[in-house]
Amino acid sequence: QVQLVESGGGLVQAGGSLRLSCEASGFPFDTYVMGWFRQAPGKEREFVAGITWSGGRSSYTDSVQGRFIVFRDNDKNTVWLQMSGLKPEDTAVYYCAAALRFTAVDGRANEYDYWGQGTQVTVSS
């Protein structure tokens, strides 16, 4: 059974940091692209960051470039999203997702095969 379990969300003040974790099971983690998406109330889900199987390439949406870092440990079947310099507009439910297709690293949501349940991140001003 495939599982993606996010953790690490919470309430933080603007300018603060959080590290989200996503622990995967039930599929060959080291052959999947991993991505982070978010959805704010009343808005569409958007791509945040993606990382290839080996971690050799990552991509980010413009609004988080330079503030967020995505990284993974295939031995631990875990991917993280380190978020710094948080802004109120980063408030959203954050989801991790897994994709077999390499092109998914650039954020094509319809290329992702598995999704987690999400973790809430709230940034206060």
VOPAGU-2260 file (C-alpha; in pm, 1 decimal, decimal comma):
REM VOPAGU-2260
SITE   aa  ch    i         X         Y         Z
SITE  GLN   A    0       0,0       0,0       0,0
SITE  VAL   A    1     140,5     333,6    -107,2
SITE  GLN   A    2     168,4     594,4     163,2
SITE  LEU   A    3     303,2     947,4     169,3
SITE  VAL   A    4     289,7    1098,2     514,2
SITE  GLU   A    5     371,2    1464,7     557,9
SITE  SER   A    6     467,8    1622,6     886,8
SITE  GLY   A    7     628,5    1936,0    1021,3
SITE  GLY   A    8     361,8    2191,4     946,8
SITE  GLY   A    9     248,0    2446,0    1200,8
SITE  LEU   A   10     213,0    2810,7    1287,7
SITE  VAL   A   11     512,8    3037,3    1243,1
SITE  GLN   A   12     572,2    3410,1    1233,1
SITE  ALA   A   13     670,5    3584,4     915,6
SITE  GLY   A   14    1042,0    3551,1     857,7
SITE  GLY   A   15    1056,5    3219,5    1038,9
SITE  SER   A   16    1142,1    2871,9     920,1
SITE  LEU   A   17     984,8    2531,4     903,1
SITE  ARG   A   18    1099,2    2196,5     772,9
SITE  LEU   A   19     839,4    1968,7     622,8
SITE  SER   A   20     899,2    1597,0     595,3
SITE  CYS   A   21     736,9    1338,4     374,4
SITE  GLU   A   22     795,0     974,0     452,3
SITE  ALA   A   23     712,7     733,1     172,6
SITE  SER   A   24     633,8     363,8     166,8
SITE  GLY   A   25     484,2     104,6     -62,5
SITE  PHE   A   26     672,0     193,2    -379,8
SITE  PRO   A   27    1035,5     211,0    -495,4
SITE  PHE   A   28    1110,5     555,9    -362,1
SITE  ASP   A   29    1450,2     589,4    -528,5
SITE  THR   A   30    1297,1     562,0    -875,6
SITE  TYR   A   31    1041,2     837,9    -825,7
SITE  VAL   A   32    1056,5    1210,1    -869,4
SITE  MET   A   33     925,3    1379,4    -557,2
SITE  GLY   A   34     739,7    1705,4    -551,8
SITE  TRP   A   35     587,4    1950,6    -309,9
SITE  PHE   A   36     267,2    2134,6    -389,2
SITE  ARG   A   37      50,6    2369,6    -188,0
SITE  GLN   A   38    -304,5    2490,2    -188,0
SITE  ALA   A   39    -426,6    2801,2     -13,6
SITE  PRO   A   40    -795,1    2858,0      66,6
SITE  GLY   A   41    -984,4    2961,5    -243,1
SITE  LYS   A   42    -686,3    2905,7    -468,8
SITE  GLU   A   43    -574,4    2634,7    -701,7
SITE  ARG   A   44    -307,3    2388,3    -606,5
SITE  GLU   A   45      35,6    2508,5    -715,4
SITE  PHE   A   46     373,2    2351,0    -759,2
SITE  VAL   A   47     634,6    2447,6    -502,5
SITE  ALA   A   48     941,0    2229,6    -560,4
SITE  GLY   A   49    1052,5    1906,8    -720,9
SITE  ILE   A   50    1354,7    1681,6    -700,5
SITE  THR   A   51    1475,9    1401,0    -921,4
SITE  TRP   A   52    1542,2    1042,2    -816,6
SITE  SER   A   53    1903,7    1094,5    -720,5
SITE  GLY   A   54    1857,8    1447,3    -596,8
SITE  GLY   A   55    2081,1    1572,6    -871,5
SITE  ARG   A   56    1830,6    1821,4   -1000,7
SITE  SER   A   57    1567,8    2028,4    -828,8
SITE  SER   A   58    1328,4    2294,3    -942,7
SITE  TYR   A   59    1123,8    2561,3    -768,7
SITE  THR   A   60     842,2    2795,2    -841,4
SITE  ASP   A   61     963,5    3153,1    -869,1
SITE  SER   A   62     795,8    3271,6    -550,4
SITE  VAL   A   63     998,2    3036,1    -328,9
SITE  GLN   A   64    1328,2    3036,6    -517,0
SITE  GLY   A   65    1607,4    3121,6    -277,2
SITE  ARG   A   66    1391,3    3065,2      32,0
SITE  PHE   A   67    1295,3    2697,5       7,1
SITE  ILE   A   68    1517,0    2394,2     -43,5
SITE  VAL   A   69    1400,9    2045,5    -134,7
SITE  PHE   A   70    1620,4    1746,0     -55,1
SITE  ARG   A   71    1585,0    1373,6      -9,9
SITE  ASP   A   72    1743,1    1069,1     147,0
SITE  ASN   A   73    1664,3     753,7     -47,1
SITE  ASP   A   74    1790,1     533,1     233,9
SITE  LYS   A   75    1523,6     683,5     459,0
SITE  ASN   A   76    1251,9     703,1     192,8
SITE  THR   A   77    1205,2    1063,9     292,4
SITE  VAL   A   78    1192,3    1399,0     118,7
SITE  TRP   A   79    1206,5    1731,0     298,9
SITE  LEU   A   80    1114,7    2087,7     221,8
SITE  GLN   A   81    1318,6    2338,6     418,2
SITE  MET   A   82    1133,4    2668,2     421,9
SITE  SER   A   83    1297,2    2990,1     533,8
SITE  GLY   A   84    1198,5    3352,9     516,3
SITE  LEU   A   85     836,5    3251,9     536,7
SITE  LYS   A   86     573,1    3500,7     429,8
SITE  PRO   A   87     200,6    3514,6     502,3
SITE  GLU   A   88     138,0    3427,7     138,6
SITE  ASP   A   89     309,9    3093,0     199,0
SITE  THR   A   90      14,0    2992,0     413,1
SITE  ALA   A   91    -138,9    2678,9     263,3
SITE  VAL   A   92    -180,4    2307,2     296,0
SITE  TYR   A   93     139,4    2150,6     167,2
SITE  TYR   A   94     133,4    1816,5     -10,7
SITE  CYS   A   95     409,0    1586,9    -119,1
SITE  ALA   A   96     367,7    1375,2    -427,4
SITE  ALA   A   97     553,9    1106,8    -620,1
SITE  ALA   A   98     593,9    1063,3    -993,5
SITE  LEU   A   99     759,5     808,4   -1220,6
SITE  ARG   A  100     798,1    1054,0   -1506,3
SITE  PHE   A  101    1114,4    1261,1   -1504,4
SITE  THR   A  102     937,3    1562,6   -1647,1
SITE  ALA   A  103     727,0    1584,3   -1332,2
SITE  VAL   A  104    1019,6    1752,3   -1158,6
SITE  ASP   A  105     918,7    2072,6   -1335,5
SITE  GLY   A  106     580,7    2071,9   -1166,6
SITE  ARG   A  107     325,1    1909,1   -1391,2
SITE  ALA   A  108      72,4    1798,9   -1132,1
SITE  ASN   A  109    -102,9    1558,9   -1366,4
SITE  GLU   A  110     219,6    1359,8   -1394,8
SITE  TYR   A  111     224,6    1274,6   -1026,5
SITE  ASP   A  112     103,2     928,4    -934,7
SITE  TYR   A  113      74,2     940,1    -559,0
SITE  TRP   A  114     -22,0    1213,6    -314,1
SITE  GLY   A  115      -6,3    1263,4      57,8
SITE  GLN   A  116    -281,2    1398,9     279,2
SITE  GLY   A  117    -115,1    1731,6     339,7
SITE  THR   A  118      12,1    1935,2     631,8
SITE  GLN   A  119    -101,7    2285,5     721,4
SITE  VAL   A  120     146,1    2571,5     722,9
SITE  THR   A  121      26,6    2902,4     861,9
SITE  VAL   A  122     245,0    3211,6     856,1
SITE  SER   A  123     133,3    3502,3    1068,3
SITE  SER   A  124     223,2    3860,2     988,9
